[in-house]
Amino acid sequence: MSQGTLVAAACALSFQRADVAQANEAIASARERLEVDGAPGTSYEVVLPALDPDEFLTHRALPKLVNFLWCRGARLPGSAGVFVSLFTPEGLFFIEAGPLAVLLGEARGLDAAELMRRYQPDGPGDPLLLGR
């Protein structure tokens, strides 16, 4: 599988990379690196599917990520110590959650304020499309 254009852009934002076989150690290291007020960072793990990885990131992972950030007290573009552990066929990439959410939102034409409005716990989510 080749990475999608958006996946490549997301991976370019990574602050650390590791082999998938070293995931536990690498996640622990990333948690230490993104410590906030003495508390270790939080890993939000995303495993890319083989089919349509860009679509998966923008339409499946993004709403859940923004909701998770909201519940952790982060407001975009902030991350509040949350990072995404992105498992890809090319390896494991660690990306600060706020900038990643903004990148994915921009790919959908949504700014940070709209992402927070739509995907907060009581938000409306995505508009319904006719025929679905």
N, CA, C and O of each residue as an XYZ file, in Angstrom:
528
protein
N       0.841     -1.184      0.000
C       0.000      0.000      0.000
C       0.879      1.238      0.000
O       1.841      1.305      0.766
N       0.582      2.196     -0.821
C       1.304      3.454     -0.772
C       0.507      4.425      0.089
O      -0.723      4.400      0.122
N       1.241      5.267      0.774
C       0.584      6.244      1.627
C      -0.162      7.260      0.766
O       0.255      7.580     -0.347
N      -1.273      7.757      1.306
C      -1.972      8.838      0.654
C      -1.231     10.151      0.859
O      -0.347     10.249      1.710
N      -1.590     11.140      0.088
C      -0.958     12.453      0.186
C      -1.143     13.048      1.578
O      -0.211     13.623      2.139
N      -2.333     12.912      2.130
C      -2.607     13.464      3.453
C      -1.850     12.705      4.538
O      -1.363     13.308      5.493
N      -1.751     11.403      4.397
C      -0.973     10.611      5.352
C       0.478     11.086      5.341
O       1.087     11.246      6.399
N       1.029     11.309      4.157
C       2.413     11.781      4.047
C       2.571     13.143      4.726
O       3.561     13.375      5.420
N       1.609     14.039      4.533
C       1.661     15.352      5.179
C       1.569     15.213      6.691
O       2.255     15.926      7.424
N       0.731     14.304      7.161
C       0.614     14.061      8.605
C       1.928     13.531      9.164
O       2.394     13.986     10.209
N       2.518     12.578      8.473
C       3.787     12.004      8.933
C       4.892     13.050      8.960
O       5.797     12.981      9.792
N       4.822     14.016      8.055
C       5.823     15.088      8.019
C       5.756     15.959      9.275
O       6.733     16.631      9.606
N       4.627     15.959      9.972
C       4.476     16.730     11.215
C       5.049     15.995     12.431
O       5.086     16.554     13.527
N       5.490     14.767     12.251
C       5.882     13.950     13.404
C       7.095     14.529     14.126
O       8.001     15.087     13.507
N       7.090     14.381     15.452
C       8.219     14.809     16.260
C       9.118     13.634     16.623
O      10.211     13.821     17.158
N       8.652     12.419     16.329
C       9.420     11.217     16.621
C       8.874     10.101     15.746
O       7.698     10.092     15.384
N       9.754      9.156     15.410
C       9.362      8.012     14.587
C      10.001      6.762     15.172
O      11.077      6.824     15.767
N       9.329      5.623     14.996
C       9.872      4.367     15.517
C       9.400      3.210     14.654
O       8.462      3.335     13.867
N      10.068      2.091     14.820
C       9.588      0.861     14.205
C       8.394      0.370     15.011
O       8.361      0.520     16.233
N       7.425     -0.211     14.339
C       6.222     -0.705     15.017
C       6.588     -1.744     16.076
O       5.942     -1.820     17.121
N       7.608     -2.531     15.815
C       8.019     -3.566     16.775
C       8.486     -2.963     18.096
O       8.515     -3.651     19.117
N       8.850     -1.690     18.084
C       9.319     -0.999     19.299
C       8.257     -0.059     19.859
O       8.585      0.891     20.571
N       6.998     -0.311     19.546
C       5.917      0.618     19.894
C       5.851      0.937     21.384
O       5.773      2.111     21.746
N       5.881     -0.057     22.252
C       5.733      0.205     23.687
C       6.806      1.144     24.207
O       6.502      2.110     24.906
N       8.048      0.870     23.875
C       9.147      1.717     24.331
C       9.061      3.113     23.720
O       9.297      4.113     24.398
N       8.727      3.169     22.451
C       8.662      4.453     21.759
C       7.517      5.314     22.284
O       7.682      6.525     22.435
N       6.367      4.718     22.563
C       5.241      5.472     23.121
C       5.608      5.996     24.503
O       5.291      7.140     24.830
N       6.266      5.185     25.312
C       6.699      5.643     26.638
C       7.641      6.840     26.516
O       7.542      7.792     27.289
N       8.548      6.791     25.550
C       9.469      7.900     25.321
C       8.718      9.161     24.887
O       9.009     10.256     25.368
N       7.765      9.006     23.990
C       6.971     10.154     23.522
C       6.142     10.742     24.658
O       5.981     11.960     24.738
N       5.614      9.895     25.535
C       4.839     10.379     26.685
C       5.704     11.256     27.585
O       5.246     12.281     28.090
N       6.948     10.850     27.783
C       7.867     11.656     28.592
C       8.171     12.978     27.898
O       8.239     14.028     28.538
N       8.348     12.915     26.609
C       8.705     14.114     25.835
C       7.597     15.168     25.870
O       7.884     16.365     25.877
N       6.339     14.734     25.893
C       5.219     15.692     25.880
C       4.585     15.866     27.260
O       3.387     16.125     27.377
N       5.385     15.725     28.275
C       4.911     15.913     29.646
C       4.346     17.323     29.820
O       4.904     18.297     29.314
N       3.219     17.414     30.552
C       2.592     18.694     30.840
C       2.358     18.776     32.345
O       1.678     17.926     32.919
N       2.920     19.796     32.981
C       2.766     19.997     34.423
C       3.103     18.744     35.223
O       2.404     18.406     36.178
N       4.163     18.065     34.837
C       4.607     16.879     35.548
C       3.862     15.602     35.201
O       4.226     14.527     35.679
N       2.831     15.699     34.383
C       2.071     14.506     33.974
C       2.532     14.084     32.582
O       2.717     14.928     31.706
N       2.717     12.782     32.376
C       3.152     12.332     31.050
C       2.105     12.636     29.986
O       0.913     12.733     30.278
N       2.564     12.782     28.760
C       1.654     12.994     27.646
C       0.737     11.792     27.459
O       0.970     10.717     28.013
N      -0.307     11.997     26.669
C      -1.294     10.947     26.413
C      -1.230     10.529     24.957
O      -1.289     11.364     24.055
N      -1.107      9.221     24.737
C      -1.071      8.685     23.380
C      -2.479      8.355     22.919
O      -3.217      7.645     23.603
N      -2.848      8.874     21.754
C      -4.104      8.547     21.085
C      -3.704      7.724     19.870
O      -3.142      8.252     18.911
N      -3.993      6.440     19.915
C      -3.475      5.538     18.889
C      -4.434      5.381     17.709
O      -5.636      5.176     17.876
N      -3.856      5.486     16.511
C      -4.612      5.352     15.273
C      -3.860      4.370     14.377
O      -2.671      4.543     14.110
N      -4.564      3.344     13.918
C      -3.991      2.369     13.000
C      -4.624      2.601     11.629
O      -5.840      2.496     11.471
N      -3.792      2.914     10.649
C      -4.314      3.182      9.305
C      -4.790      1.902      8.640
O      -4.117      0.875      8.721
N      -5.935      1.951      7.987
C      -6.392      0.798      7.207
C      -5.648      0.760      5.872
O      -5.066      1.757      5.445
N      -5.676     -0.387      5.232
C      -5.008     -0.542      3.934
C      -5.719      0.248      2.830
O      -5.070      0.757      1.916
N      -7.033      0.349      2.913
C      -7.806      1.044      1.885
C      -8.179      2.454      2.320
O      -8.610      2.666      3.454
N      -8.015      3.403      1.433
C      -8.417      4.796      1.632
C      -7.942      5.394      2.953
O      -8.767      5.850      3.745
N      -6.627      5.403      3.213
C      -6.155      5.936      4.487
C      -6.440      7.424      4.681
O      -6.707      7.858      5.802
N      -6.386      8.219      3.594
C      -6.692      9.643      3.732
C      -8.148      9.853      4.145
O      -8.443     10.649      5.037
N      -9.042      9.136      3.492
C     -10.473      9.211      3.824
C     -10.708      8.777      5.276
O     -11.498      9.390      5.994
N     -10.024      7.730      5.691
C     -10.145      7.256      7.068
C      -9.730      8.352      8.047
O     -10.426      8.600      9.032
N      -8.606      9.006      7.783
C      -8.141     10.051      8.699
C      -9.114     11.216      8.788
O      -9.420     11.693      9.881
N      -9.599     11.672      7.645
C     -10.444     12.871      7.646
C     -11.877     12.629      8.092
O     -12.499     13.522      8.666
N     -12.411     11.446      7.841
C     -13.826     11.223      8.133
C     -14.096     10.282      9.298
O     -15.187     10.318      9.867
N     -13.151      9.455      9.666
C     -13.366      8.533     10.793
C     -12.550      8.948     12.013
O     -13.081      9.064     13.118
N     -11.252      9.168     11.798
C     -10.376      9.471     12.934
C     -10.540     10.906     13.427
O     -10.557     11.134     14.637
N     -10.661     11.871     12.530
C     -10.714     13.281     12.916
C     -11.841     13.598     13.895
O     -11.565     14.196     14.935
N     -13.092     13.236     13.625
C     -14.154     13.578     14.588
C     -13.899     13.002     15.990
O     -14.140     13.673     16.993
N     -13.421     11.783     16.048
C     -13.152     11.151     17.350
C     -11.982     11.816     18.055
O     -12.004     11.989     19.273
N     -10.960     12.188     17.293
C      -9.809     12.861     17.874
C     -10.201     14.210     18.461
O      -9.821     14.531     19.587
N     -10.949     14.995     17.714
C     -11.365     16.316     18.206
C     -12.233     16.163     19.455
O     -12.076     16.926     20.409
N     -13.127     15.209     19.464
C     -13.955     14.948     20.641
C     -13.079     14.586     21.836
O     -13.296     15.082     22.942
N     -12.097     13.728     21.614
C     -11.184     13.327     22.684
C     -10.420     14.537     23.222
O     -10.282     14.698     24.434
N      -9.925     15.384     22.321
C      -9.213     16.587     22.758
C     -10.115     17.486     23.590
O      -9.694     18.011     24.620
N     -11.344     17.662     23.146
C     -12.311     18.476     23.882
C     -12.469     17.934     25.311
O     -12.431     18.689     26.282
N     -12.644     16.637     25.413
C     -12.847     16.003     26.729
C     -11.606     16.112     27.614
O     -11.717     16.061     28.839
N     -10.433     16.260     27.012
C      -9.192     16.427     27.769
C      -8.929     17.888     28.103
O      -7.937     18.197     28.763
N      -9.797     18.793     27.660
C      -9.633     20.212     27.956
C      -8.820     20.979     26.933
O      -8.533     22.159     27.137
N      -8.444     20.343     25.843
C      -7.674     21.020     24.798
C      -8.615     21.737     23.846
O      -9.698     21.241     23.533
N      -8.202     22.886     23.398
C      -8.934     23.621     22.378
C      -7.971     23.873     21.233
O      -6.893     24.433     21.426
N      -8.362     23.463     20.059
C      -7.487     23.575     18.893
C      -7.025     25.006     18.677
O      -7.805     25.938     18.872
N      -5.803     25.198     18.288
C      -4.848     24.209     17.814
C      -4.025     23.542     18.922
O      -3.051     22.849     18.628
N      -4.398     23.740     20.173
C      -3.655     23.136     21.275
C      -3.828     21.627     21.339
O      -4.749     21.054     20.757
N      -2.898     20.998     22.077
C      -2.914     19.540     22.192
C      -3.047     19.051     23.624
O      -3.400     17.892     23.839
N      -2.774     19.901     24.613
C      -2.853     19.538     26.028
C      -2.094     18.250     26.347
O      -2.551     17.436     27.150
N      -0.931     18.072     25.713
C      -0.117     16.898     25.980
C      -0.566     15.639     25.265
O      -0.008     14.566     25.496
N      -1.570     15.751     24.396
C      -2.054     14.589     23.651
C      -1.299     14.514     22.325
O      -1.139     15.514     21.625
N      -0.846     13.319     22.001
C      -0.203     13.092     20.716
C      -0.833     11.860     20.076
O      -1.351     10.976     20.759
N      -0.776     11.826     18.761
C      -1.291     10.684     18.014
C      -0.130      9.748     17.716
O       0.902     10.156     17.185
N      -0.322      8.493     18.069
C       0.609      7.433     17.681
C       0.011      6.818     16.425
O      -0.916      6.012     16.498
N       0.549      7.207     15.272
C      -0.003      6.811     13.979
C       0.759      5.598     13.438
O       1.918      5.695     13.037
N       0.070      4.459     13.441
C       0.657      3.218     12.945
C       0.403      3.134     11.445
O      -0.744      3.091     11.001
N       1.487      3.113     10.669
C       1.396      3.032      9.214
C       2.243      1.854      8.742
O       3.034      1.315      9.517
N       2.091      1.448      7.488
C       2.963      0.390      6.960
C       4.443      0.798      6.962
O       5.323     -0.064      6.968
N       4.714      2.091      6.957
C       6.088      2.593      6.938
C       6.667      2.753      8.338
O       7.856      3.042      8.472
N       5.873      2.577      9.372
C       6.371      2.709     10.741
C       5.370      3.429     11.631
O       4.218      3.651     11.259
N       5.840      3.781     12.800
C       5.034      4.446     13.818
C       5.483      5.897     13.899
O       6.667      6.182     14.083
N       4.528      6.809     13.760
C       4.817      8.242     13.775
C       4.092      8.880     14.947
O       2.927      8.578     15.210
N       4.794      9.770     15.654
C       4.209     10.482     16.784
C       3.997     11.937     16.380
O       4.939     12.630     15.996
N       2.743     12.390     16.472
C       2.357     13.710     15.968
C       1.519     14.401     17.036
O       0.581     13.807     17.567
N       1.849     15.652     17.356
C       1.020     16.386     18.313
C      -0.403     16.457     17.765
O      -0.611     16.757     16.589
N      -1.378     16.181     18.626
C      -2.766     16.014     18.195
C      -3.386     17.290     17.639
O      -4.107     17.231     16.642
N      -3.129     18.430     18.248
C      -3.738     19.677     17.778
C      -3.356     20.021     16.352
O      -4.239     20.199     15.512
N      -2.064     20.120     16.048
C      -1.669     20.414     14.673
C      -2.156     19.366     13.666
O      -2.488     19.707     12.530
N      -2.199     18.105     14.073
C      -2.713     17.078     13.168
C      -4.197     17.303     12.886
O      -4.629     17.222     11.736
N      -4.976     17.585     13.923
C      -6.411     17.835     13.730
C      -6.626     19.042     12.817
O      -7.509     19.023     11.960
N      -5.827     20.080     12.997
C      -5.946     21.256     12.136
C      -5.628     20.894     10.689
O      -6.344     21.312      9.780
N      -4.571     20.127     10.464
C      -4.214     19.689      9.111
C      -5.349     18.891      8.479
O      -5.721     19.144      7.333
N      -5.895     17.940      9.208
C      -6.976     17.113      8.678
C      -8.232     17.943      8.435
O      -8.937     17.735      7.448
N      -8.507     18.877      9.330
C      -9.656     19.765      9.142
C      -9.505     20.622      7.896
O     -10.449     20.782      7.123
N      -8.316     21.171      7.708
C      -8.068     21.998      6.518
C      -8.277     21.190      5.237
O      -8.742     21.725      4.231
N      -7.938     19.915      5.276
C      -8.144     19.058      4.105
C      -9.633     18.915      3.787
O     -10.008     18.637      2.648
N     -10.477     19.109      4.805
C     -11.931     19.050      4.610
C     -12.551     20.436      4.482
O     -13.769     20.557      4.355
N     -11.733     21.477      4.513
C     -12.249     22.845      4.417
C     -12.829     23.347      5.726
O     -13.675     24.242      5.715
N     -12.399     22.796      6.857
C     -12.918     23.181      8.166
C     -11.815     23.807      9.003
O     -10.720     23.252      9.102
N     -12.094     24.960      9.607
C     -11.099     25.564     10.483
C     -11.237     24.995     11.895
O     -12.150     24.218     12.173
N     -10.324     25.390     12.779
C     -10.285     24.848     14.136
C     -11.590     25.112     14.893
O     -12.086     24.235     15.601
N     -12.140     26.308     14.746
C     -13.385     26.643     15.453
C     -14.538     25.745     14.992
O     -15.339     25.291     15.809
N     -14.618     25.495     13.702
C     -15.690     24.643     13.181
C     -15.504     23.197     13.622
O     -16.477     22.506     13.925
N     -14.257     22.739     13.658
C     -13.999     21.383     14.149
C     -14.488     21.229     15.593
O     -15.152     20.249     15.932
N     -14.157     22.196     16.425
C     -14.566     22.121     17.832
C     -16.091     22.198     17.952
O     -16.683     21.491     18.767
N     -16.721     23.045     17.151
C     -18.179     23.169     17.201
C     -18.851     21.857     16.806
O     -19.780     21.403     17.473
N     -18.386     21.263     15.739
C     -19.019     20.045     15.231
C     -18.804     18.818     16.113
O     -19.724     18.029     16.331
N     -17.585     18.668     16.614
C     -17.210     17.383     17.211
C     -17.065     17.383     18.724
O     -16.630     16.385     19.299
N     -17.424     18.495     19.389
C     -17.460     18.444     20.846
C     -18.569     17.478     21.259
O     -19.415     17.145     20.429
N     -18.595     17.019     22.500
C     -19.566     15.987     22.886
C     -21.020     16.276     22.510
O     -21.743     15.358     22.122
N     -21.458     17.512     22.616
C     -22.849     17.833     22.260
C     -22.962     18.497     20.897
O     -24.003     19.062     20.562
N     -21.894     18.431     20.110
C     -21.892     19.070     18.797
C     -22.754     18.309     17.801
O     -23.104     17.151     18.025
N     -23.092     18.970     16.699
C     -23.979     18.354     15.709
C     -23.322     17.291     14.838
O     -24.024     16.533     14.170
N     -21.990     17.216     14.827
C     -21.307     16.270     13.937
C     -21.352     16.768     12.508
O     -21.540     17.960     12.262
N     -21.181     15.867     11.579
C     -21.204     16.226     10.169
C     -22.645     16.364      9.691
O     -23.531     15.644     10.153
N     -22.877     17.300      8.755
C     -24.224     17.413      8.198
C     -24.619     16.132      7.456
O     -23.772     15.468      6.858
N     -25.886     15.799      7.499
C     -26.379     14.634      6.778
C     -26.343     14.924      5.285
O     -26.660     16.032      4.852
N     -25.962     13.945      4.517
C     -25.938     14.084      3.071
C     -27.135     13.376      2.459
O     -27.516     12.298      2.917
N     -27.720     13.954      1.450
C     -28.843     13.313      0.787
C     -28.388     12.014      0.153
O     -27.296     11.927     -0.408
N     -29.235     11.013      0.249
C     -28.931      9.738     -0.369
C     -28.125      8.788      0.507
O     -27.779      7.688      0.075
N     -27.827      9.199      1.726
C     -27.053      8.312      2.629
C     -27.880      7.908      3.804
O     -27.406      7.168      4.666
